[in-house]
């Protein structure tokens, strides 16, 4: 027994070969070959954003994409068909699941068969694992060769497996705790043969006991469930003694209830994804070639607000837009819609309004209003930093793709000024609250 595994299947798939295989299959089944054109668009348009830089995937398919497992399986079907047809060595048994195969062939021919697989495509390379102690792990199944050359099977666990599951003392709904035991028992009955089932069930019971979980009852027959009316399910944060009672009441009304923990670990960890400034709410600036600017704020994405300004100018809605009014009064002036400047990213209403008012005071502008009324005590601080603004300017590409250049760092002098301003804002909030 031997297992052959493809190294990094999804990221190493040859896209052009995959498209050729799909095109041939479409022609053989009298289906429109235009599907292959759509497939090419899906497979060659992948990109990612890392540290404010875009990267395009030139080969392979994206892991997590709905089309990736389908394309990978189609490619592997064609690959193994050619491999088995052209191989001088014919395995006695060959089965594959995605990128992992279970094969039976003579021991002295294993290396030759591996070399044959690796010679078919330079991008698709296999590794192999031979049976040890008359057993071989395939997925989560441990296949055992008996003395009479018959095969038996049981659950496979890695040596690093700790048997630690959701603890029974955890603040989760009882149905979620019960799912752990049910899934372990179902896996045992689905994988183990009669020879190993009793030992696996005993192991599961011990694991559930160690994790303070109840052992569910084994039902030999499925009960007929009463007919229920399909309704929109309810999702509630689980609070022991409260939402479980609400769920019981909703159940009597044929409303299924899903319980979720109030907090997740992901909420306590910082996000490593790059933020795209034009997709955030905040304060922005549109420059005119005359030297004046328009300062605005929005609770939606800045990209959406800039598009609305462009529409106002096209439709000549001067009564609604100060930007349109400025363009109409000065026909030769050009608003740089292609280079919006993100002055601040802020979703909260009051800080956003205050920041807009500060920016209006800092920059020469053609705004109709001064925004939020600021105390006169703020003027010295605003005037101090007025001469050294540094902001992120969006590229021409941003209006379409929402990509923005990484923000430039402030100088030490400007940083100290902003630090003083932040302290003043905090003091202001303390007074009004």
ZAPA-383404 format. One record per residue (C-alpha): residue in three letters; x, y, z; residue number from 1. Coordinates in pm, 1 decimal. Layout:
// ZAPA-383404
[site Ala, [X, Y, Z], NUM]
...
***
This chain:
// ZAPA-383404
[site Unk, [0.0, 0.0, 0.0], 1]
[site Unk, [125.8, 346.1, -90.2], 2]
[site Unk, [-19.8, 696.2, -93.9], 3]
[site Unk, [77.1, 952.1, -360.0], 4]
[site Unk, [12.3, 1316.5, -274.9], 5]
[site Unk, [32.7, 1619.1, -508.5], 6]
[site Unk, [250.5, 1900.8, -377.8], 7]
[site Unk, [51.7, 2228.4, -354.9], 8]
[site Unk, [-210.1, 2127.7, -610.9], 9]
[site Unk, [-419.1, 2447.7, -616.8], 10]
[site Unk, [-129.2, 2691.7, -643.5], 11]
[site Unk, [54.9, 2480.3, -903.2], 12]
[site Unk, [-230.9, 2402.9, -1141.6], 13]
[site Unk, [-138.6, 2504.2, -1500.0], 14]
[site Unk, [-423.3, 2736.8, -1595.2], 15]
[site Unk, [-380.4, 2706.4, -1972.8], 16]
[site Unk, [-387.8, 2327.0, -1951.2], 17]
[site Unk, [-704.4, 2343.0, -1740.8], 18]
[site Unk, [-876.6, 2569.6, -1994.4], 19]
[site Unk, [-773.5, 2339.3, -2280.5], 20]
[site Unk, [-915.3, 2036.2, -2099.3], 21]
[site Unk, [-1245.2, 2213.2, -2029.4], 22]
[site Unk, [-1269.4, 2332.3, -2391.7], 23]
[site Unk, [-1215.9, 1977.6, -2518.8], 24]
[site Unk, [-1476.1, 1838.5, -2278.0], 25]
[site Unk, [-1728.4, 2102.6, -2389.9], 26]
[site Unk, [-1674.8, 2013.2, -2755.7], 27]
[site Unk, [-1706.2, 1640.3, -2683.7], 28]
[site Unk, [-2039.2, 1694.4, -2506.5], 29]
[site Unk, [-2176.5, 1944.9, -2763.5], 30]
[site Unk, [-2185.3, 2228.6, -2512.9], 31]
[site Unk, [-2110.6, 2597.2, -2585.8], 32]
[site Unk, [-1735.2, 2658.3, -2586.1], 33]
[site Unk, [-1805.3, 3015.6, -2469.9], 34]
[site Unk, [-1805.7, 2872.5, -2117.8], 35]
[site Unk, [-1430.1, 2835.5, -2154.9], 36]
[site Unk, [-1401.6, 3210.4, -2223.2], 37]
[site Unk, [-1581.5, 3286.0, -1897.7], 38]
[site Unk, [-1363.9, 3031.2, -1720.4], 39]
[site Unk, [-1048.5, 3199.8, -1850.7], 40]
[site Unk, [-1169.9, 3530.2, -1710.1], 41]
[site Unk, [-1232.7, 3370.8, -1369.2], 42]
[site Unk, [-895.8, 3195.7, -1355.1], 43]
[site Unk, [-676.9, 3479.4, -1486.0], 44]
[site Unk, [-827.8, 3776.9, -1300.6], 45]
[site Unk, [-714.8, 3687.2, -949.3], 46]
[site Unk, [-518.9, 3940.7, -747.4], 47]
[site Unk, [-438.2, 4021.0, -387.2], 48]
[site Unk, [-343.9, 4328.8, -187.5], 49]
[site Unk, [-47.7, 4308.7, 47.2], 50]
[site Unk, [113.3, 4606.8, 220.3], 51]
[site Unk, [-65.5, 4850.3, -11.9], 52]
[site Unk, [65.7, 4674.7, -324.0], 53]
[site Unk, [-134.8, 4470.6, -575.9], 54]
[site Unk, [-12.3, 4127.1, -687.0], 55]
[site Unk, [-159.2, 3923.4, -972.7], 56]
[site Unk, [-170.6, 3545.2, -965.7], 57]
[site Unk, [-9.0, 3439.7, -1292.8], 58]
[site Unk, [-61.7, 3064.4, -1251.1], 59]
[site Unk, [-251.0, 2829.5, -1026.1], 60]
[site Unk, [-598.6, 2886.5, -885.4], 61]
[site Unk, [-702.5, 3073.7, -574.3], 62]
[site Unk, [-768.5, 2861.3, -266.9], 63]
[site Unk, [-1117.3, 2936.2, -138.8], 64]
[site Unk, [-1259.6, 3019.8, -479.4], 65]
[site Unk, [-1577.8, 2821.7, -563.0], 66]
[site Unk, [-1443.2, 2725.7, -904.6], 67]
[site Unk, [-1101.8, 2603.9, -781.7], 68]
[site Unk, [-1198.0, 2254.5, -650.7], 69]
[site Unk, [-1400.7, 2185.2, -965.8], 70]
[site Unk, [-1116.1, 2282.3, -1197.8], 71]
[site Unk, [-865.0, 2090.4, -985.3], 72]
[site Unk, [-1078.3, 1775.8, -1004.5], 73]
[site Unk, [-1125.6, 1810.3, -1382.2], 74]
[site Unk, [-750.9, 1849.2, -1429.8], 75]
[site Unk, [-667.4, 1553.7, -1203.7], 76]
[site Unk, [-919.0, 1332.0, -1386.3], 77]
[site Unk, [-747.4, 1407.4, -1716.0], 78]
[site Unk, [-402.1, 1373.6, -1557.3], 79]
[site Unk, [-461.8, 1032.9, -1399.0], 80]
[site Unk, [-633.1, 906.5, -1713.3], 81]
[site Unk, [-316.9, 979.7, -1913.0], 82]
[site Unk, [-92.5, 853.3, -1632.6], 83]
[site Unk, [-264.0, 514.5, -1602.1], 84]
[site Unk, [-295.8, 476.2, -1979.0], 85]
[site Unk, [71.6, 545.2, -2054.7], 86]
[site Unk, [224.9, 382.2, -1747.7], 87]
[site Unk, [412.2, 54.0, -1802.4], 88]
[site Unk, [316.8, -32.4, -1443.2], 89]
[site Unk, [-49.7, -107.5, -1380.4], 90]
[site Unk, [-156.4, -64.4, -1015.0], 91]
[site Unk, [-377.1, -335.2, -870.5], 92]
[site Unk, [-588.3, -70.1, -700.1], 93]
[site Unk, [-603.3, 308.5, -751.9], 94]
[site Unk, [-839.0, 559.6, -589.5], 95]
[site Unk, [-804.6, 938.1, -555.6], 96]
[site Unk, [-962.3, 1208.4, -343.7], 97]
[site Unk, [-869.2, 1559.9, -469.7], 98]
[site Unk, [-487.1, 1546.4, -447.3], 99]
[site Unk, [-435.5, 1232.0, -236.5], 100]
[site Unk, [-434.9, 879.3, -381.1], 101]
[site Unk, [-452.1, 532.2, -228.8], 102]
[site Unk, [-269.5, 278.2, -442.6], 103]
[site Unk, [-179.4, -88.9, -420.9], 104]
[site Unk, [113.0, -209.5, -632.0], 105]
[site Unk, [430.1, -419.0, -586.2], 106]
[site Unk, [691.7, -263.7, -358.3], 107]
[site Unk, [972.5, -291.2, -613.6], 108]
[site Unk, [772.1, -85.3, -865.7], 109]
[site Unk, [671.0, 202.4, -638.0], 110]
[site Unk, [965.8, 428.3, -723.8], 111]
[site Unk, [927.0, 370.7, -1096.9], 112]
[site Unk, [557.2, 457.5, -1081.9], 113]
[site Unk, [636.7, 776.9, -884.1], 114]
[site Unk, [894.0, 879.4, -1146.5], 115]
[site Unk, [635.8, 821.5, -1418.2], 116]
[site Unk, [381.3, 1048.3, -1243.7], 117]
[site Unk, [637.2, 1325.5, -1197.8], 118]
[site Unk, [746.6, 1309.5, -1562.0], 119]
[site Unk, [406.5, 1396.5, -1709.8], 120]
[site Unk, [392.1, 1762.2, -1603.6], 121]
[site Unk, [674.6, 1966.5, -1454.7], 122]
[site Unk, [432.3, 2171.3, -1242.5], 123]
[site Unk, [253.2, 1870.8, -1091.3], 124]
[site Unk, [487.8, 1679.2, -863.6], 125]
[site Unk, [400.7, 1393.0, -628.8], 126]
[site Unk, [535.6, 1271.7, -298.3], 127]
[site Unk, [471.2, 924.1, -161.6], 128]
[site Unk, [416.0, 756.1, 172.2], 129]
[site Unk, [467.4, 382.4, 210.0], 130]
[site Unk, [281.9, 164.1, 454.3], 131]
[site Unk, [447.3, 120.9, 793.8], 132]
[site Unk, [371.0, -161.4, 1036.6], 133]
[site Unk, [119.8, -302.0, 786.8], 134]
[site Unk, [-89.7, 17.8, 796.9], 135]
[site Unk, [-128.3, 334.3, 590.2], 136]
[site Unk, [-313.5, 657.6, 665.7], 137]
[site Unk, [-540.9, 786.5, 390.6], 138]
[site Unk, [-726.8, 1107.9, 481.9], 139]
[site Unk, [-873.8, 1033.8, 828.0], 140]
[site Unk, [-885.6, 656.1, 771.4], 141]
[site Unk, [-617.2, 416.1, 891.1], 142]
[site Unk, [-609.4, 118.8, 651.8], 143]
[site Unk, [-463.8, -195.2, 812.2], 144]
[site Unk, [-335.8, -500.4, 622.3], 145]
[site Unk, [-424.9, -819.6, 803.8], 146]
[site Unk, [-211.4, -1138.1, 801.9], 147]
[site Unk, [-448.3, -1295.9, 547.5], 148]
[site Unk, [-397.8, -990.8, 316.0], 149]
[site Unk, [-746.5, -856.8, 380.3], 150]
[site Unk, [-791.7, -491.7, 474.8], 151]
[site Unk, [-956.3, -342.3, 781.2], 152]
[site Unk, [-999.1, 22.4, 873.6], 153]
[site Unk, [-1038.8, 251.2, 1171.5], 154]
[site Unk, [-1012.0, 621.5, 1256.7], 155]
[site Unk, [-670.8, 779.0, 1199.5], 156]
[site Unk, [-529.8, 1043.4, 1434.0], 157]
[site Unk, [-197.5, 1217.5, 1397.8], 158]
[site Unk, [61.7, 1175.1, 1669.3], 159]
[site Unk, [23.2, 1542.7, 1755.8], 160]
[site Unk, [-352.4, 1507.0, 1811.0], 161]
[site Unk, [-442.5, 1609.7, 2168.8], 162]
[site Unk, [-807.9, 1496.8, 2189.5], 163]
[site Unk, [-899.6, 1843.3, 2314.4], 164]
[site Unk, [-1241.2, 1964.6, 2206.2], 165]
[site Unk, [-1492.4, 2224.5, 2319.0], 166]
[site Unk, [-1501.9, 2196.6, 2698.0], 167]
[site Unk, [-1830.6, 2119.6, 2868.1], 168]
[site Unk, [-1785.6, 2416.8, 3102.3], 169]
[site Unk, [-1761.4, 2655.1, 2807.5], 170]
[site Unk, [-2034.9, 2917.1, 2775.6], 171]
[site Unk, [-2203.8, 2762.4, 2471.6], 172]
[site Unk, [-2556.4, 2646.5, 2403.8], 173]
[site Unk, [-2616.5, 2279.2, 2502.0], 174]
[site Unk, [-2693.9, 2190.0, 2139.7], 175]
[site Unk, [-2349.0, 2312.6, 2034.1], 176]
[site Unk, [-2182.7, 2109.4, 2309.6], 177]
[site Unk, [-2381.2, 1800.1, 2211.6], 178]
[site Unk, [-2265.9, 1833.8, 1849.7], 179]
[site Unk, [-1909.5, 1740.9, 1950.3], 180]
[site Unk, [-2009.2, 1398.5, 2078.4], 181]
[site Unk, [-2250.8, 1333.2, 1792.3], 182]
[site Unk, [-1990.6, 1409.8, 1526.1], 183]
[site Unk, [-1726.9, 1187.7, 1691.7], 184]
[site Unk, [-1969.3, 896.6, 1721.7], 185]
[site Unk, [-2090.6, 936.5, 1363.6], 186]
[site Unk, [-1732.1, 939.2, 1239.3], 187]
[site Unk, [-1653.3, 623.2, 1436.3], 188]
[site Unk, [-1952.8, 435.0, 1298.4], 189]
[site Unk, [-1888.1, 561.9, 944.3], 190]
[site Unk, [-1518.7, 471.9, 927.2], 191]
[site Unk, [-1452.2, 174.9, 1156.1], 192]
[site Unk, [-1526.0, -183.2, 1063.5], 193]
[site Unk, [-1681.6, -424.7, 1311.4], 194]
[site Unk, [-1339.9, -533.7, 1435.3], 195]
[site Unk, [-1232.1, -185.5, 1550.7], 196]
[site Unk, [-1565.9, -15.6, 1625.0], 197]
[site Unk, [-1589.7, -114.0, 1992.5], 198]
[site Unk, [-1239.6, 16.0, 2070.7], 199]
[site Unk, [-1307.4, 343.7, 1890.0], 200]
[site Unk, [-1638.1, 397.6, 2071.9], 201]
[site Unk, [-1465.7, 339.1, 2403.7], 202]
[site Unk, [-1199.1, 592.7, 2309.2], 203]
[site Unk, [-1464.6, 850.0, 2213.8], 204]
[site Unk, [-1645.2, 803.6, 2545.8], 205]
[site Unk, [-1321.1, 857.4, 2736.7], 206]
[site Unk, [-1242.7, 1169.9, 2533.9], 207]
[site Unk, [-1589.1, 1313.5, 2599.6], 208]
[site Unk, [-1549.4, 1241.3, 2970.9], 209]
[site Unk, [-1210.5, 1417.1, 2978.2], 210]
[site Unk, [-1363.3, 1722.1, 2809.4], 211]
[site Unk, [-1662.6, 1721.7, 3050.5], 212]
[site Unk, [-1906.8, 1645.0, 2770.7], 213]
[site Unk, [-2204.4, 1412.5, 2777.8], 214]
[site Unk, [-2204.7, 1092.0, 2576.5], 215]
[site Unk, [-2504.3, 1106.4, 2341.1], 216]
[site Unk, [-2736.8, 811.6, 2314.6], 217]
[site Unk, [-2691.9, 579.9, 2019.6], 218]
[site Unk, [-3016.5, 557.0, 1825.0], 219]
[site Unk, [-3055.2, 250.2, 1609.3], 220]
[site Unk, [-3356.0, 389.7, 1424.5], 221]
[site Unk, [-3437.6, 737.0, 1307.7], 222]
[site Unk, [-3749.9, 891.3, 1450.7], 223]
[site Unk, [-3999.3, 1040.8, 1208.8], 224]
[site Unk, [-3989.1, 1416.4, 1253.1], 225]
[site Unk, [-4320.7, 1601.2, 1251.8], 226]
[site Unk, [-4389.5, 1831.0, 959.9], 227]
[site Unk, [-4287.0, 2190.1, 1031.0], 228]
[site Unk, [-4352.9, 2519.5, 859.0], 229]
[site Unk, [-4041.4, 2678.3, 708.5], 230]
[site Unk, [-3981.4, 3017.9, 865.9], 231]
[site Unk, [-3694.3, 3264.7, 871.3], 232]
[site Unk, [-3449.7, 3144.0, 1140.9], 233]
[site Unk, [-3344.9, 3362.4, 1433.5], 234]
[site Unk, [-2979.8, 3420.9, 1527.1], 235]
[site Unk, [-2926.1, 3514.8, 1892.4], 236]
[site Unk, [-2615.6, 3574.2, 2105.0], 237]
[site Unk, [-2609.8, 3298.0, 2365.2], 238]
[site Unk, [-2662.0, 3402.1, 2726.5], 239]
[site Unk, [-2717.4, 3105.2, 2955.5], 240]
[site Unk, [-3061.8, 3106.8, 3110.6], 241]
[site Unk, [-3196.8, 3379.2, 2882.5], 242]
[site Unk, [-3164.5, 3314.6, 2510.9], 243]
[site Unk, [-3211.3, 2938.7, 2547.3], 244]
[site Unk, [-3556.1, 3008.8, 2692.7], 245]
[site Unk, [-3627.1, 3245.0, 2405.3], 246]
[site Unk, [-3520.4, 2971.1, 2165.3], 247]
[site Unk, [-3763.4, 2727.7, 2329.2], 248]
[site Unk, [-4049.5, 2974.6, 2280.3], 249]
[site Unk, [-3954.0, 3032.3, 1916.6], 250]
[site Unk, [-3931.7, 2657.9, 1858.0], 251]
[site Unk, [-4297.7, 2617.4, 1950.1], 252]
[site Unk, [-4372.9, 2870.7, 1675.4], 253]
[site Unk, [-4168.7, 2662.1, 1423.5], 254]
[site Unk, [-3888.5, 2920.0, 1419.2], 255]
[site Unk, [-3544.4, 2764.4, 1422.9], 256]
[site Unk, [-3292.9, 2940.7, 1646.4], 257]
[site Unk, [-2916.6, 2958.0, 1598.3], 258]
[site Unk, [-2701.0, 3062.6, 1891.1], 259]
[site Unk, [-2365.7, 3235.5, 1854.7], 260]
[site Unk, [-2109.6, 3337.6, 2119.1], 261]
[site Unk, [-2118.0, 3709.1, 2208.3], 262]
[site Unk, [-1744.2, 3742.0, 2142.5], 263]
[site Unk, [-1507.2, 3556.7, 1911.2], 264]
[site Unk, [-1129.6, 3531.4, 1926.9], 265]
[site Unk, [-1109.2, 3708.2, 1590.2], 266]
[site Unk, [-1267.7, 4016.3, 1745.9], 267]
[site Unk, [-975.2, 4048.1, 1988.9], 268]
[site Unk, [-706.0, 4008.7, 1721.7], 269]
[site Unk, [-602.7, 4289.7, 1485.6], 270]
[site Unk, [-684.1, 4250.6, 1118.2], 271]
[site Unk, [-386.0, 4192.5, 888.4], 272]
[site Unk, [-576.7, 4293.7, 575.8], 273]
[site Unk, [-489.6, 4619.5, 405.7], 274]
[site Unk, [-749.0, 4892.1, 433.7], 275]
[site Unk, [-843.7, 5062.2, 107.1], 276]
[site Unk, [-898.7, 5428.2, 203.4], 277]
[site Unk, [-1152.2, 5512.2, -69.2], 278]
[site Unk, [-1380.7, 5241.1, 64.1], 279]
[site Unk, [-1393.5, 5392.7, 412.7], 280]
[site Unk, [-1602.5, 5670.3, 559.1], 281]
[site Unk, [-1424.5, 5988.7, 657.0], 282]
[site Unk, [-1311.4, 6335.5, 550.8], 283]
[site Unk, [-1179.4, 6405.6, 200.5], 284]
[site Unk, [-1051.7, 6694.0, -14.4], 285]
[site Unk, [-1105.8, 6769.1, -383.6], 286]
[site Unk, [-854.9, 7012.4, -533.4], 287]
[site Unk, [-921.8, 7262.1, -809.1], 288]
[site Unk, [-649.6, 7390.5, -1039.7], 289]
[site Unk, [-723.3, 7742.7, -917.5], 290]
[site Unk, [-570.8, 7658.4, -580.3], 291]
[site Unk, [-895.3, 7624.1, -385.3], 292]
[site Unk, [-1032.6, 7296.2, -254.3], 293]
[site Unk, [-1356.3, 7138.8, -143.4], 294]
[site Unk, [-1357.4, 6970.8, 197.6], 295]
[site Unk, [-1629.0, 6713.0, 258.9], 296]
[site Unk, [-1725.1, 6429.8, 490.0], 297]
[site Unk, [-1934.3, 6118.5, 437.9], 298]
[site Unk, [-2056.9, 5826.5, 644.2], 299]
[site Unk, [-2048.4, 5607.4, 334.2], 300]
[site Unk, [-1742.6, 5525.0, 126.4], 301]
[site Unk, [-1544.9, 5822.1, -4.1], 302]
[site Unk, [-1545.0, 5657.6, -347.0], 303]
[site Unk, [-1925.7, 5672.5, -356.5], 304]
[site Unk, [-1929.9, 6038.0, -252.0], 305]
[site Unk, [-1677.9, 6135.2, -521.3], 306]
[site Unk, [-1893.0, 5964.1, -784.6], 307]
[site Unk, [-2190.3, 6169.4, -663.2], 308]
[site Unk, [-1989.3, 6491.1, -708.0], 309]
[site Unk, [-1906.5, 6385.7, -1064.1], 310]
[site Unk, [-2275.7, 6318.4, -1133.5], 311]
[site Unk, [-2372.4, 6660.8, -992.0], 312]
[site Unk, [-2129.7, 6834.4, -1228.6], 313]
[site Unk, [-2251.7, 6635.0, -1530.3], 314]
[site Unk, [-2617.0, 6709.8, -1450.9], 315]
[site Unk, [-2546.0, 7075.2, -1354.6], 316]
[site Unk, [-2700.8, 7047.4, -1009.1], 317]
[site Unk, [-2541.8, 7366.3, -876.2], 318]
[site Unk, [-2811.1, 7423.2, -617.0], 319]
[site Unk, [-2726.7, 7091.9, -456.9], 320]
[site Unk, [-2349.4, 7086.2, -493.5], 321]
[site Unk, [-2085.8, 7347.8, -409.0], 322]
[site Unk, [-1848.0, 7163.0, -641.3], 323]
[site Unk, [-2086.8, 7201.1, -935.1], 324]
[site Unk, [-2143.3, 7568.3, -851.6], 325]
[site Unk, [-1768.3, 7633.3, -850.8], 326]
[site Unk, [-1727.3, 7467.6, -1191.9], 327]
[site Unk, [-2018.1, 7660.7, -1344.7], 328]
[site Unk, [-1900.8, 7997.8, -1210.7], 329]
[site Unk, [-1547.5, 7934.0, -1337.0], 330]
[site Unk, [-1576.2, 7730.1, -1660.0], 331]
[site Unk, [-1201.7, 7697.1, -1712.7], 332]
[site Unk, [-1142.7, 7548.3, -1367.1], 333]
[site Unk, [-1080.6, 7177.0, -1345.2], 334]
[site Unk, [-1166.9, 6972.4, -1034.2], 335]
[site Unk, [-921.6, 6687.2, -979.5], 336]
[site Unk, [-1176.1, 6408.7, -933.1], 337]
[site Unk, [-901.1, 6165.2, -1031.7], 338]
[site Unk, [-691.2, 6256.5, -725.4], 339]
[site Unk, [-912.4, 6275.6, -414.7], 340]
[site Unk, [-721.2, 6321.5, -91.3], 341]
[site Unk, [-821.5, 6119.2, 213.8], 342]
[site Unk, [-774.2, 6349.5, 511.5], 343]
[site Unk, [-913.2, 6115.1, 776.5], 344]
[site Unk, [-1088.1, 5778.8, 801.7], 345]
[site Unk, [-1363.2, 5804.2, 1062.7], 346]
[site Unk, [-1695.9, 5620.4, 1097.6], 347]
[site Unk, [-1814.3, 5800.9, 1412.0], 348]
[site Unk, [-2035.8, 6103.9, 1350.2], 349]
[site Unk, [-1907.5, 6363.1, 1599.4], 350]
[site Unk, [-1531.6, 6307.3, 1545.3], 351]
[site Unk, [-1592.4, 6313.8, 1169.1], 352]
[site Unk, [-1778.3, 6646.5, 1183.5], 353]
[site Unk, [-1510.3, 6803.5, 1405.2], 354]
[site Unk, [-1234.1, 6681.4, 1176.1], 355]
[site Unk, [-1413.7, 6827.9, 873.1], 356]
[site Unk, [-1441.7, 7166.4, 1046.1], 357]
[site Unk, [-1069.7, 7158.6, 1130.8], 358]
[site Unk, [-975.7, 7078.8, 770.4], 359]
[site Unk, [-1200.7, 7358.6, 638.8], 360]
[site Unk, [-1011.0, 7605.6, 857.0], 361]
[site Unk, [-675.9, 7467.9, 744.2], 362]
[site Unk, [-722.5, 7478.2, 365.3], 363]
[site Unk, [-828.6, 7754.1, 121.3], 364]
[site Unk, [-1164.4, 7625.6, 2.8], 365]
[site Unk, [-1486.5, 7706.8, -178.1], 366]
[site Unk, [-1718.5, 7535.8, 72.4], 367]
[site Unk, [-2053.0, 7705.4, 125.8], 368]
[site Unk, [-2044.9, 7636.5, 500.2], 369]
[site Unk, [-1775.1, 7612.1, 765.5], 370]
[site Unk, [-1914.4, 7288.2, 907.2], 371]
[site Unk, [-1916.2, 7219.1, 1279.8], 372]
[site Unk, [-1867.3, 7531.6, 1492.0], 373]
[site Unk, [-1534.0, 7505.9, 1673.2], 374]
[site Unk, [-1432.5, 7701.3, 1984.7], 375]
[site Unk, [-1197.2, 7991.7, 1913.2], 376]
[site Unk, [-945.1, 7834.4, 2153.9], 377]
[site Unk, [-863.7, 7583.5, 1880.3], 378]
[site Unk, [-744.4, 7849.2, 1632.2], 379]
[site Unk, [-379.9, 7870.8, 1754.0], 380]
[site Unk, [-336.7, 7495.2, 1724.0], 381]
[site Unk, [-494.7, 7482.5, 1378.6], 382]
[site Unk, [-283.2, 7774.1, 1256.0], 383]
[site Unk, [29.4, 7602.6, 1388.2], 384]
[site Unk, [-16.7, 7296.2, 1168.3], 385]
[site Unk, [-175.9, 7481.6, 878.4], 386]
[site Unk, [143.3, 7518.4, 678.8], 387]
[site Unk, [250.8, 7152.7, 681.5], 388]
[site Unk, [-34.4, 6923.1, 573.8], 389]
[site Unk, [55.3, 6578.6, 447.2], 390]
[site Unk, [-222.3, 6353.0, 325.8], 391]
[site Unk, [-277.0, 6045.8, 115.1], 392]
[site Unk, [-354.9, 6136.0, -245.1], 393]
[site Unk, [-544.3, 5882.4, -453.5], 394]
[site Unk, [-412.2, 5787.3, -794.5], 395]
[site Unk, [-609.0, 5813.2, -1117.7], 396]
[site Unk, [-665.1, 5437.1, -1091.0], 397]
[site Unk, [-837.1, 5483.5, -754.6], 398]
[site Unk, [-1163.6, 5624.6, -888.8], 399]
[site Unk, [-1224.5, 5292.3, -1061.0], 400]
[site Unk, [-1048.9, 5031.1, -849.2], 401]
[site Unk, [-1047.9, 5198.0, -505.5], 402]
[site Unk, [-674.3, 5143.6, -467.5], 403]
[site Unk, [-484.6, 5414.4, -282.1], 404]
[site Unk, [-116.1, 5490.9, -226.8], 405]
[site Unk, [16.3, 5418.7, 121.0], 406]
[site Unk, [1.2, 5725.5, 349.1], 407]
[site Unk, [319.0, 5925.7, 391.5], 408]
[site Unk, [458.0, 5965.1, 739.2], 409]
[site Unk, [418.8, 6291.2, 922.3], 410]
[site Unk, [727.7, 6482.1, 1030.9], 411]
[site Unk, [805.4, 6497.3, 1400.6], 412]
[site Unk, [692.4, 6859.0, 1419.7], 413]
[site Unk, [355.2, 6787.1, 1259.6], 414]
[site Unk, [315.1, 6472.3, 1470.6], 415]
[site Unk, [366.0, 6671.9, 1790.3], 416]
[site Unk, [113.4, 6928.4, 1671.4], 417]
[site Unk, [-144.3, 6658.9, 1598.5], 418]
[site Unk, [-74.8, 6500.0, 1935.1], 419]
[site Unk, [-155.8, 6832.6, 2104.3], 420]
[site Unk, [-469.2, 6864.0, 1892.8], 421]
[site Unk, [-580.9, 6512.6, 1986.7], 422]
[site Unk, [-539.9, 6599.1, 2354.3], 423]
[site Unk, [-753.5, 6910.4, 2299.0], 424]
[site Unk, [-1023.9, 6706.4, 2124.3], 425]
[site Unk, [-1029.9, 6458.2, 2412.6], 426]
[site Unk, [-1065.9, 6747.2, 2655.2], 427]
[site Unk, [-1351.9, 6884.0, 2446.3], 428]
[site Unk, [-1533.8, 6548.8, 2456.2], 429]
[site Unk, [-1485.2, 6536.6, 2832.7], 430]
[site Unk, [-1651.0, 6876.4, 2869.6], 431]
[site Unk, [-1952.2, 6801.9, 2650.3], 432]
[site Unk, [-2007.6, 6455.0, 2794.6], 433]
***
